[in-house]
Amino acid sequence: MLACLAQAACGPSGPTEAPPADRRPADLLVFGGTLVTMDPQRRVIVNGAVAVVDGAIVAVGPAAEIAHLYDPARSVRAAPDDLVLPGLVNGHNHAPMTLLRGVADDLRLMDWLQNYIFPAEAAVVDRDFVRTGTELAALEMIRSGTTTFADMYYFEDEVAWVVRDAGLRGVLGETIIDFPSPDAATVDDALAYAERYLQSWVDHPRITAAVAPHAPYTCSPETLLRAAELARRYGAPLLIHVAETRDEVDQIRGDYGSSPVQHLEQIGFLGPDVVAAHAIWVDAADRATLARRGVGAVHNPESNMKLASGTMPLAELRAAGVAIGLGTDGPASNNDLDMFGAISTAALLHKHMAADPTALPATEALALATIEGARALGLDATIGSLEVGKRADLIIVDGSRPNLVPRFDPYSHLAYATRGSDVKTTIVDGRILFEEGRFTTLDPQRIAAAARQAAERVRTAVARGP
Ligand SMILES: [Zn+2]
């Protein structure tokens, strides 16, 4: 142990002094590399270190300093070129849809959903499908630096089991929708299912069980309110798609005479426990309402671009005071779970749309996937930055990759040049989930075999058609 600590306390030529004898015990020390903390001061610490006790960060600072204070049971050494940063927060996902990736592309949202995705789901989604799809998603997320994700799907209790076993962190919403779904024939059944799910995941340290009414156009006002009442009875978040397409706005205006956001406001759905995915077609009044109600919004630039749904007015929402996170959306509409891709796409998209290269600069784009994303999910006191007292969710990016050498500005590389495949270590709650090409909690071969098997059922269902 002294040898590794000496590494932290030494220059390239070797130890400069022996570590003192009265150091405090720590479970883990991550040292070396450049820390991009995303703390309020946005500190960047060259040759930094993070000490972890019981899954929480107890110290962040220069490696030489921290190594003199802590005697770790385990240490992880980042190379001098590496970047150490908070684990990424994927604010909107449908993890099991990894098994529907590439089934139908290049279609409009309503066509894609109603003629392909919903029928395929009706035919193939069951507990096994959800388990295998989520395991596959967990591999991809862990491999590409995502440590927390928000999810909306069916059999969400199965998603929770996988997240628990994989070691990830999640805000996991059981879907409520007005038509028969794979896990519930009626809304009553869906609400009862969701309640049992909420009851069995109370107070889990890494899993926040949530209720996910699908959208204002797939849930009646009564369904939305029953879902909200259930969630609020358990203090659970509400995840929902809002104002994703112009068609949705037209439909809700036709049915209720107001925009999707105002419709949700009028029925009493909105509050600080609501996380709204997309929020694309929101006017000034909608933005003010979302801000006043403390709703978090999640931007999904790649899914929105692929489905040509529109562009979230991100600058206007932020100016109104809405917390904004970043998501991939499900892998059937993105088509990957690489948050580094989402960061880069978000930055480029908003520059392009505003015809202004100063729009959404690199530091702010990275914030959407870390501390701001955590804020949108109501988790910013727990995760999103490398700060004392937060959970130890962090990743190491291999700074020696050809696309990352040389480096002038860590934010620039993280926003524009890094890809998920450049992540070399992923740690959640102080536990190493991926290191040196190896997964510690999941078996990629077994999962790939199960995924190929599940794909045969998808192929048959899609061949049959809607
Ligand atoms: Zn979605």
Boltz pocket constraint, residues with backbone or C-beta under 6 A from the ligand:
constraints:
  - pocket:
      binder: B
      contacts: [[A, 92], [A, 93], [A, 94], [A, 241], [A, 277], [A, 329], [A, 330]]
      max_distance: 6.0
